[in-house]
Amino acid sequence: MAQDKLWGGRFDAPTDKFVEEFNASIDVDGCMFAEDIAGSRAHAKMLGRQGILSDDDVKQILQGLNDIEADIENGDIAFTVALEDVHMNIEARLTERIGAAGKRLHTARSRNDQVATDTRLFLRGRCIEILASLHKLQAVLVQLARQHADTIMPGFTHLQTAQPVTFGHHLLAYVEMLERDAGRFSDAAARMNRCPLGSAALAGTTFPVDRSFTAQELGFDGPCNNSLDAVSDRDFVLELLSACAICGVHLSRFSEELILWMSAQFRFIDLPDAFCTGSSIMPQKKNPDMPELVRGKAGGMIGGLVAMLCTVKALPLAYNKDMQEDKGAVFDAFEQLAGCLRIFTDMLPDMRVNRDSMHAAAASGFSTATDLADALVRDGVPFRDAHDIVGRSVAFCIEQGIELHRMDAAACTAIDARLNPAMVGKLSVEDCVAARNHIGGTAPEQVRAQCDIWTNQLNAQEETQHA
């Protein structure tokens, strides 16, 4: 044999050196060593239970795997590109240590079902971590929302002043988004929690394997039902990439608002110094670099999703080498998202909120115009007429350089006789916000009620995670 690859019996010539490096994935999948060893343990136990391996072989394999895992964790084993991936690196080390028994471990399995199993195990663990991070950030936002249940700010559409809202209500909108993100990760994790092991290369195996045993041993809900699908399915990667991208987009939207709010034109907030940087030439600058980086990293998550969709869209059944590219994309997306969530969780508690600037902005820009129209409707004026009356009132106020609540009786009468001066006098932003006192509304009472609901829900989730 011209080479010492574990699969090299068919080949006469050694692998080209560059091809060997180009083909290897150990730099990406090496992080799955614990999952690969866990899968091998379960497989070895099953082979022993089924009488496919002797008890002595199983004992040697399990001890060898335990020793290798400890050595990897202690940094005593260096993976090599020559062995391509984490699976071959570990198997080769096992064979070196225990001899023939190590060579028997791969009985009734293929790297195809092995990598599919390892990847699911690894991503299942990452989902648990992301869910915990999402809930931590939600808890921070709920606490801030409670603190700012009465803090009034302008609500925007088209980035134009629309109606006054409370800052607490605005923050709770992101709590809702993050909850949907958590749901996507939970749903994807539940769908991928089926075990491919035992599907072998694509058609199953001739050995009497017990796939239900290995699935249970590894914490899966059961084995995958179709061997072809088991080794070629990467839907779970696409779903998780999508979940990462959508969550990244949510954080990017929040970042954009923080960046705007911190500008001299808004002056709504000031982010803590520890999360900002300065300019090399302009000494006055305090730049919101962390939100800008989070906004930028969303693009990478989106790119990973698109790249994997393009990779998978033309693959025939079953396994193809293209699938090796899945781990780099999804592992990176999880890493970047975890970093973004940590930045927000650590940064927001020390954010300074400029209540006066927010209130002044809410009180300008005719944010109470809709409330004036509603008051006219309650007085019997058809809504379209009320809309026209208020529109002419706004035009008058722009010309006079005043806000709606500053119109006197003469101005009201001149615009329309149905415009009651008493209505105009009730157009404070506080009244407008308090009037929206219903489920989902921005009234301080509703914000506090939602904070109570979220606090109870998040506490229950935390207790479940620690149970």
C-alpha positions as CSV (number, residue, x, y, z in Angstrom):
1,M,0.0,0.0,0.0
2,A,1.4,3.3,-1.1
3,Q,-0.1,5.3,1.8
4,D,-1.2,4.8,5.4
5,K,-4.7,6.2,5.3
6,L,-7.3,4.2,7.1
7,W,-9.2,4.0,3.8
8,G,-6.0,3.5,1.7
9,G,-6.3,-0.1,0.6
10,R,-7.9,0.8,-2.7
11,F,-5.1,3.3,-3.7
12,D,-1.7,2.8,-5.1
13,A,-0.4,6.4,-5.1
14,P,-0.2,8.7,-2.0
15,T,-2.5,11.7,-1.7
16,D,-1.1,14.9,-3.1
17,K,0.2,17.1,-0.2
18,F,-2.0,20.1,-1.1
19,V,-5.0,17.8,-1.8
20,E,-4.5,16.4,1.7
21,E,-4.6,19.8,3.3
22,F,-7.5,20.9,1.1
23,N,-9.5,17.8,1.9
24,A,-8.9,17.9,5.7
25,S,-11.6,19.3,8.0
26,I,-9.8,18.8,11.4
27,D,-9.3,22.5,11.9
28,V,-13.1,22.9,11.9
29,D,-14.5,19.6,13.3
30,G,-11.8,19.1,16.0
31,C,-14.0,20.8,18.4
32,M,-16.4,17.9,18.2
33,F,-14.0,15.4,19.9
34,A,-16.2,15.0,22.9
35,E,-19.3,14.2,20.8
36,D,-17.3,11.9,18.6
37,I,-16.0,10.0,21.6
38,A,-19.6,9.8,23.1
39,G,-20.9,8.4,19.8
40,S,-18.1,5.8,19.7
41,R,-18.8,4.8,23.3
42,A,-22.5,4.2,22.6
43,H,-21.6,2.3,19.4
44,A,-19.1,0.1,21.2
45,K,-21.6,-0.7,23.9
46,M,-24.2,-1.6,21.4
47,L,-21.8,-3.8,19.4
48,G,-21.0,-5.6,22.7
49,R,-24.7,-6.1,23.6
50,Q,-25.4,-7.5,20.2
51,G,-22.5,-10.0,20.4
52,I,-20.8,-8.3,17.5
53,L,-17.7,-7.4,19.6
54,S,-16.4,-9.3,22.6
55,D,-16.7,-8.0,26.1
56,D,-12.9,-7.6,26.3
57,D,-12.9,-5.6,23.1
58,V,-15.6,-3.3,24.4
59,K,-13.8,-2.9,27.7
60,Q,-10.5,-1.9,25.9
61,I,-12.3,0.5,23.6
62,L,-14.2,2.3,26.3
63,Q,-11.0,2.7,28.5
64,G,-9.0,3.8,25.5
65,L,-11.7,6.4,24.5
66,N,-11.8,7.7,28.1
67,D,-8.0,8.1,28.1
68,I,-7.9,9.8,24.8
69,E,-10.6,12.3,25.8
70,A,-8.7,13.1,29.0
71,D,-5.5,13.6,27.0
72,I,-7.3,15.9,24.5
73,E,-8.7,18.0,27.3
74,N,-5.3,18.3,28.8
75,G,-3.7,19.3,25.5
76,D,-1.6,16.2,25.3
77,I,-2.9,15.2,21.8
78,A,-2.3,17.2,18.7
79,F,-4.6,16.5,15.8
80,T,-3.0,16.1,12.4
81,V,-4.2,17.1,8.9
82,A,-2.8,13.8,7.6
83,L,-5.7,12.0,9.3
84,E,-8.3,14.4,7.8
85,D,-10.9,14.8,10.5
86,V,-11.7,14.3,14.1
87,H,-13.1,10.8,13.5
88,M,-10.0,9.5,11.9
89,N,-7.7,11.2,14.4
90,I,-9.4,9.6,17.3
91,E,-9.7,6.2,15.8
92,A,-6.0,6.2,14.8
93,R,-5.0,7.2,18.3
94,L,-7.3,4.5,19.7
95,T,-5.7,1.8,17.5
96,E,-2.2,2.9,18.5
97,R,-3.1,2.4,22.1
98,I,-5.2,-0.8,22.2
99,G,-4.3,-2.5,18.9
100,A,-6.7,-4.7,17.1
101,A,-9.7,-3.9,19.3
102,G,-9.5,-0.3,18.1
103,K,-9.7,-1.5,14.5
104,R,-12.9,-3.3,15.3
105,L,-14.7,-0.1,16.6
106,H,-15.8,1.0,13.1
107,T,-17.7,-2.3,12.5
108,A,-21.3,-1.5,11.3
109,R,-20.8,2.2,10.9
110,S,-19.4,4.7,8.4
111,R,-18.0,8.1,8.7
112,N,-21.2,9.2,7.0
113,D,-23.5,8.3,9.9
114,Q,-20.7,9.1,12.4
115,V,-20.4,12.7,11.3
116,A,-24.1,13.2,11.1
117,T,-24.5,11.9,14.6
118,D,-21.6,14.0,16.0
119,T,-22.8,17.2,14.3
120,R,-26.3,16.7,15.8
121,L,-24.9,16.1,19.2
122,F,-22.6,19.1,19.0
123,L,-25.3,21.5,17.8
124,R,-27.8,20.2,20.4
125,G,-25.3,21.4,23.0
126,R,-24.9,24.8,21.3
127,C,-28.7,25.2,21.2
128,I,-28.9,24.8,24.9
129,E,-26.2,27.5,25.4
130,I,-27.8,29.9,23.0
131,L,-31.2,29.5,24.7
132,A,-29.6,30.3,28.0
133,S,-28.0,33.4,26.5
134,L,-31.3,34.5,24.9
135,H,-33.1,34.2,28.3
136,K,-30.4,36.2,30.0
137,L,-30.7,39.0,27.6
138,Q,-34.5,38.9,27.9
139,A,-34.2,39.2,31.7
140,V,-31.9,42.3,31.2
141,L,-34.5,43.9,28.9
142,V,-37.4,43.2,31.2
143,Q,-35.6,44.8,34.1
144,L,-34.8,47.9,32.0
145,A,-38.4,48.0,30.8
146,R,-39.7,48.0,34.3
147,Q,-37.3,50.8,35.2
148,H,-38.6,52.8,32.2
149,A,-42.3,52.0,32.3
150,D,-43.0,55.7,32.6
151,T,-40.2,57.0,30.4
152,I,-41.8,58.6,27.4
153,M,-40.2,58.7,24.0
154,P,-41.4,59.2,20.4
155,G,-42.5,56.1,18.5
156,F,-41.5,56.1,14.9
157,T,-42.7,54.9,11.5
158,H,-40.6,55.6,8.5
159,L,-38.2,57.0,11.1
160,Q,-40.6,59.9,11.4
161,T,-42.2,60.8,14.7
162,A,-45.5,58.9,14.9
163,Q,-47.0,58.6,18.4
164,P,-45.6,58.8,21.9
165,V,-44.7,55.5,23.5
166,T,-42.9,54.4,26.7
167,F,-39.3,53.3,26.5
168,G,-40.3,50.2,28.5
169,H,-42.8,49.3,25.8
170,H,-40.2,49.7,23.2
171,L,-37.7,47.4,25.0
172,L,-40.4,44.8,25.5
173,A,-40.8,44.6,21.7
174,Y,-37.3,43.1,21.6
175,V,-38.2,40.7,24.4
176,E,-40.9,39.4,22.1
177,M,-38.5,39.0,19.2
178,L,-36.0,37.1,21.3
179,E,-38.7,34.8,22.5
180,R,-39.5,33.9,18.9
181,D,-35.8,33.3,18.3
182,A,-35.8,31.0,21.3
183,G,-38.7,29.1,19.9
184,R,-36.9,28.7,16.6
185,F,-33.9,27.2,18.2
186,S,-36.0,24.9,20.4
187,D,-38.1,23.7,17.4
188,A,-35.0,23.0,15.3
189,A,-33.3,21.2,18.2
190,A,-36.4,19.0,18.7
191,R,-36.6,18.1,15.0
192,M,-32.9,17.2,14.7
193,N,-32.9,15.0,17.9
194,R,-33.0,11.8,15.9
195,C,-30.0,9.5,15.7
196,P,-28.4,8.6,12.4
197,L,-26.0,6.1,13.9
198,G,-26.5,2.7,12.4
199,S,-27.4,4.0,9.0
200,A,-23.8,3.3,7.9
201,A,-22.7,4.7,4.6
202,L,-26.2,5.0,3.1
203,A,-28.1,1.7,3.1
204,G,-27.8,0.5,6.6
205,T,-25.6,-2.5,7.7
206,T,-25.7,-6.3,7.5
207,F,-24.9,-6.5,11.2
208,P,-27.7,-7.0,13.7
209,V,-27.4,-3.5,15.3
210,D,-29.8,-2.1,17.9
211,R,-30.3,1.5,16.7
212,S,-32.8,2.2,19.4
213,F,-30.2,1.4,22.1
214,T,-27.6,3.9,20.6
215,A,-30.2,6.5,20.2
216,Q,-31.3,6.2,23.8
217,E,-27.7,6.1,25.0
218,L,-27.0,9.4,23.3
219,G,-30.1,11.1,24.5
220,F,-31.9,11.1,21.1
221,D,-35.7,10.7,20.8
222,G,-35.1,7.7,18.6
223,P,-33.3,6.6,15.4
224,C,-33.7,8.2,12.0
225,N,-36.2,6.2,10.0
226,N,-34.5,6.2,6.6
227,S,-30.8,5.5,6.2
228,L,-30.5,7.5,3.0
229,D,-32.0,10.6,4.6
230,A,-30.1,10.0,7.9
231,V,-26.7,10.5,6.3
232,S,-27.7,13.1,3.7
233,D,-30.0,15.3,5.8
234,R,-28.7,18.8,6.5
235,D,-32.0,20.4,7.1
236,F,-31.1,20.8,10.8
237,V,-28.1,22.8,9.8
238,L,-30.2,25.0,7.5
239,E,-32.8,25.6,10.2
240,L,-30.2,26.5,12.8
241,L,-28.4,28.8,10.4
242,S,-31.8,30.4,9.7
243,A,-32.4,30.8,13.4
244,C,-29.0,32.4,13.9
245,A,-29.5,34.7,11.0
246,I,-32.9,35.9,12.1
247,C,-31.7,36.4,15.7
248,G,-28.7,38.3,14.2
249,V,-31.1,40.5,12.3
250,H,-33.1,41.3,15.4
251,L,-29.9,42.3,17.2
252,S,-28.8,44.3,14.2
253,R,-32.1,46.3,14.2
254,F,-31.6,47.0,17.9
255,S,-28.0,48.0,17.2
256,E,-29.2,50.5,14.6
257,E,-31.5,52.1,17.1
258,L,-28.8,52.3,19.7
259,I,-26.4,53.9,17.2
260,L,-29.1,56.5,16.2
261,W,-30.1,57.2,19.8
262,M,-26.5,57.8,20.9
263,S,-26.0,60.4,18.1
264,A,-25.9,64.1,18.9
265,Q,-29.0,64.5,16.8
266,F,-31.0,62.2,19.2
267,R,-29.2,62.2,22.5
268,F,-31.6,59.6,23.9
269,I,-28.9,57.3,25.4
270,D,-25.3,57.0,26.2
271,L,-23.6,53.6,26.1
272,P,-21.0,52.8,28.8
273,D,-17.4,53.7,28.0
274,A,-16.3,50.1,28.3
275,F,-18.3,49.2,25.1
276,C,-17.2,52.2,23.0
277,T,-14.0,53.4,21.3
278,G,-12.6,56.8,20.3
279,S,-11.1,58.3,17.2
280,S,-7.4,58.4,16.4
281,I,-7.7,61.9,15.1
282,M,-10.9,63.4,16.6
283,P,-10.5,63.6,20.4
284,Q,-14.2,64.4,21.0
285,K,-15.5,61.1,19.5
286,K,-17.2,58.3,21.4
287,N,-18.1,55.7,18.9
288,P,-20.7,52.9,19.4
289,D,-18.4,50.3,18.0
290,M,-20.0,47.3,19.7
291,P,-23.5,47.8,18.3
292,E,-21.8,48.5,14.9
293,L,-19.9,45.2,15.1
294,V,-23.1,43.3,16.1
295,R,-24.9,45.0,13.1
296,G,-22.0,43.8,10.8
297,K,-21.9,40.3,12.1
298,A,-25.5,39.7,11.1
299,G,-24.3,39.9,7.5
300,G,-22.0,36.9,8.2
301,M,-24.8,34.8,9.6
302,I,-27.0,35.6,6.7
303,G,-24.1,34.7,4.3
304,G,-23.6,31.4,6.0
305,L,-27.3,30.5,5.5
306,V,-27.2,31.5,1.9
307,A,-24.0,29.6,1.3
308,M,-25.4,26.4,2.8
309,L,-28.6,26.7,0.9
310,C,-26.6,27.0,-2.3
311,T,-24.5,24.0,-1.3
312,V,-27.4,21.7,-0.5
313,K,-29.7,22.6,-3.3
314,A,-28.0,20.5,-6.0
315,L,-26.9,17.5,-3.9
316,P,-28.1,14.0,-5.0
317,L,-28.7,11.4,-2.3
318,A,-26.8,10.4,-0.3
319,Y,-23.6,11.8,1.2
320,N,-21.4,14.1,-0.8
321,K,-18.1,15.8,0.2
322,D,-19.7,19.2,-0.2
323,M,-21.5,18.5,3.1
324,Q,-18.2,18.9,4.8
325,E,-18.7,22.7,4.4
326,D,-21.7,22.7,6.7
327,K,-19.9,22.7,10.0
328,G,-17.8,25.8,9.3
329,A,-20.8,27.8,8.4
330,V,-23.0,26.8,11.3
331,F,-20.3,26.6,14.0
332,D,-19.2,30.1,13.1
333,A,-22.8,31.4,13.1
334,F,-23.3,30.0,16.7
335,E,-20.0,31.5,17.8
336,Q,-20.8,35.0,16.4
337,L,-24.3,35.0,17.8
338,A,-23.1,33.9,21.2
339,G,-20.7,36.9,21.2
340,C,-23.4,39.3,20.1
341,L,-25.8,38.2,22.8
342,R,-23.1,38.5,25.4
343,I,-22.2,42.1,24.2
344,F,-25.9,43.2,24.6
345,T,-26.4,41.4,27.9
346,D,-23.3,43.0,29.4
347,M,-23.7,46.4,27.8
348,L,-27.3,47.3,28.4
349,P,-27.5,47.4,32.2
350,D,-25.1,50.3,32.3
351,M,-26.7,52.2,29.5
352,R,-27.6,55.8,30.6
353,V,-31.1,56.9,29.4
354,N,-31.7,60.6,28.8
355,R,-35.3,60.9,29.8
356,D,-35.5,64.6,29.2
357,S,-34.3,64.3,25.6
358,M,-36.7,61.5,24.9
359,H,-39.6,63.4,26.4
360,A,-38.8,66.5,24.5
361,A,-38.7,64.6,21.2
362,A,-42.0,62.9,22.0
363,A,-43.6,66.2,22.7
364,S,-42.6,67.7,19.4
365,G,-43.3,66.5,15.9
366,F,-47.1,66.4,16.4
367,S,-47.0,62.9,17.9
368,T,-50.4,63.5,19.6
369,A,-52.2,64.2,16.3
370,T,-53.9,60.8,16.2
371,D,-55.3,61.4,19.7
372,L,-56.8,64.7,18.6
373,A,-58.4,62.8,15.7
374,D,-59.7,60.2,18.1
375,A,-61.2,62.9,20.3
376,L,-63.1,64.4,17.4
377,V,-64.4,60.9,16.4
378,R,-65.7,60.4,20.0
379,D,-67.4,63.8,19.6
380,G,-69.3,62.5,16.6
381,V,-67.1,63.6,13.8
382,P,-66.6,61.0,11.0
383,F,-63.0,59.7,11.1
384,R,-62.1,60.9,7.6
385,D,-63.4,64.4,8.5
386,A,-61.4,64.3,11.7
387,H,-58.3,63.2,9.8
388,D,-58.7,66.3,7.5
389,I,-59.3,68.7,10.4
390,V,-56.2,67.5,12.3
391,G,-54.2,67.6,9.1
392,R,-55.1,71.3,8.6
393,S,-54.4,71.9,12.3
394,V,-50.9,70.5,11.9
395,A,-50.3,72.6,8.8
396,F,-51.4,75.7,10.8
397,C,-49.1,74.8,13.7
398,I,-46.1,74.3,11.3
399,E,-46.8,77.8,9.8
400,Q,-47.0,79.3,13.3
401,G,-44.1,77.4,14.8
402,I,-46.2,75.9,17.6
403,E,-47.3,72.4,18.8
404,L,-51.0,71.3,18.6
405,H,-51.6,71.8,22.3
406,R,-50.7,75.5,22.0
407,M,-53.6,76.3,19.6
408,D,-56.0,78.8,21.2
409,A,-59.8,79.0,20.8
410,A,-59.6,81.4,17.9
411,A,-57.3,79.1,16.0
412,C,-59.5,76.1,16.6
413,T,-62.6,77.9,15.4
414,A,-60.8,79.2,12.3
415,I,-59.8,75.7,11.3
416,D,-63.2,74.0,11.9
417,A,-66.1,74.7,14.3
418,R,-66.1,71.1,15.4
419,L,-62.6,71.5,16.8
420,N,-63.1,71.9,20.5
421,P,-60.4,73.8,22.4
422,A,-60.8,71.5,25.4
423,M,-59.7,68.6,23.2
424,V,-56.5,70.4,22.3
425,G,-55.7,71.1,26.0
426,K,-55.7,67.3,26.7
427,L,-52.9,66.5,24.3
428,S,-50.1,65.9,26.7
429,V,-47.9,63.0,25.8
430,E,-48.5,61.5,29.3
431,D,-52.3,61.4,28.6
432,C,-51.8,60.0,25.2
433,V,-49.6,57.2,26.5
434,A,-51.8,56.4,29.5
435,A,-54.9,56.2,27.2
436,R,-53.5,53.1,25.5
437,N,-54.3,50.9,28.5
438,H,-55.0,47.5,26.9
439,I,-53.1,44.3,26.3
440,G,-50.2,45.1,24.1
441,G,-50.6,48.9,24.6
442,T,-47.9,51.3,25.7
443,A,-49.5,52.5,28.9
444,P,-47.2,52.3,31.9
445,E,-49.7,50.0,33.7
446,Q,-49.6,47.6,30.8
447,V,-45.8,47.7,30.6
448,R,-45.5,46.8,34.3
449,A,-48.0,44.0,33.8
450,Q,-46.1,42.6,30.9
451,C,-42.8,42.8,32.9
452,D,-44.5,40.7,35.7
453,I,-45.6,38.1,33.1
454,W,-42.1,38.0,31.5
455,T,-40.3,37.8,34.9
456,N,-42.4,34.8,35.9
457,Q,-42.0,33.1,32.6
458,L,-38.2,33.6,32.5
459,N,-37.9,32.4,36.1
460,A,-39.8,29.3,35.2
461,Q,-37.6,28.6,32.2
462,E,-34.5,29.0,34.3
463,E,-35.8,26.6,36.9
464,T,-36.6,24.1,34.1
465,Q,-33.1,24.4,32.6
466,H,-31.5,23.8,36.0
467,A,-33.8,20.9,36.9
